[in-house]
Amino acid sequence: MGAGHPECPDRLSAIEDRLLMSGLDVALDRRQATEAAISDLELAHDRLHLAALRGLSDRLREDHAAGGPASTHIDPDTVLGLHTWDALLAAAGAAIDATDAVMAGELSNAFCAVRPPGHHATRRQAMGFCFVNNVAVAARYALERHKLQRVAVIDFDVHHGNGTEDIVLPDPRILMCSYYQYPFYPVWEHADAPHLVNVPVPAYTRGDAVRELVMAQWLPRLEAHQPEMIFISAGFDAHREDDMGQMGLVEADYVWLTEQIMAVADRHARGRIVSCLEGGYNLDALARSVVAHVRALARV
């Protein structure tokens, strides 16, 4: 995204360093993603949107080879660079590869440490640091390629997953549950549909309030939906140390959330979970929270 941008390579480096420090890395099956096929991205995105991104990337590379700039702005916050197209294919590919591996029983569950994030990318628009919606692609992939009947998407980022909502709104096979700080970016009035449980909360909401809303609103709907697989948009910018938002969660809250999701997955989905990194911009808090989340997923 360019120098000084919060969505930076240091995010994945911080996670990697913390995994090494924790000793947890030796307990993980680490895999490199393959690139997603365009036909799989089209499960969640309009063909013209993908063609526009590819065309913009190709033109940028051609112009750069002739001495032009190395990046171009999609919007004031979202910058497409020389390698963004390759990165977004790998990020979505990670979610798809993880879905295949979990469905095959090779992995109990998976966490995808990916950039760029995805949950603001709508069917036809890149925005909010996001170009394609990794979790929505994977959820639709599980339904269409693996022939599941019902899945769920859980989004615990501080920002509303407006792109995910846009993509899953026409598909009641996907239950979406989220909380998000409101009013806050994006300025997006969420839709009212039986398979959407998107709960706005005020700034400075702490973990105890989040736990209450999960118990009261998410879990009953998840139990009723009985998802055969669960996908997580794992954003950690609701952490109290992250100044991208103004919520008050800590690592213990992310562990609790993960354990609640795992309990639902154990009851209805044979434990099948694929979690994908979204936000989280205080590097230390991000790294600690990811390790806590992955440790819970790994049951160690």
Steps between C-alpha positions, in 0.01 A plus 500: 500500500803730523726641770322594821178313416362295793432199273867418469730195463611546861164357608588150378858532622375584850272195498781276381738630766244448778423146382871421520530657845200305626632166380163438340642491148640149551149367566356638176474354150626796299403526135557752223193605306443437133337768289122501478339428166297785350202265475510458878525876563192538279300302755501819710595779259369649181708408196537865397639591845770236469577598142535863605746410776702284263498766231604773743782278625622427148494867402684598818776251427531619142513865605753425774725321252497823297595708805158556651386462861502172692149537642160655442216589737170311481369738767675722758569197726552221248810486283565251219869429449708304252444172685150550640339274238735214591445562871120499479506175300720345770285633786178361353691188399604444860136504611406257222796269570412500869139416419611205286740374767247524782227339290738216411579443867868585451466784753263541794475873429715772349611860550600692188757774564424701189528845353315688364193457721163449337183570696436850358518381139147484362388301201592789269728734695842506665520719810636524855838335424310208337485383137335157511309352790702199614245366750200550273681323216582207730146480637349495152768250391400263782138517388553472126809279470457283810120500485443598861148611585568763768805695617560794735727803488607654832658846481655648815687790338437848643367612160180376342560231237285685249650313207420163652147614575456618142613164363310271737174700509346311204607161639315383814721190512763729656431629852710809577560607860700808593539790736656828397562846638231747391494766374832427335653404167341392275190719489275211409152428629488126540221304340221339696476131412441183704849366420684819602580565868711815471501683832620863522662597831620838628860609539673378817300177512698251705530125487233427761236677288616316188471168682144584603392583145665183367313290754170678442505556123765299317486161668123441477507581128802280442331212681188543289699522175717193576786596267699220342811721492593831663712777352648775717591852393760534772565870548685600816460879479232495772790448744525776758857582388406546134427862414335406171185461709376587846388167644646326804563132431808312622655164413281312747192624316629365169570166666145493637352589160707229333392241755132587451535467124684171539226362723241574232725346236549188712124456534397565143801518265733217606727775638558648154621863524700720263611833649647782288685805622323831450596812701736562789749785478672531835773252419560372853132465585433339162774243543397411856136469399572280199711265711220481757247427223719236334585338832128465569437355154785253554367409847845540657 
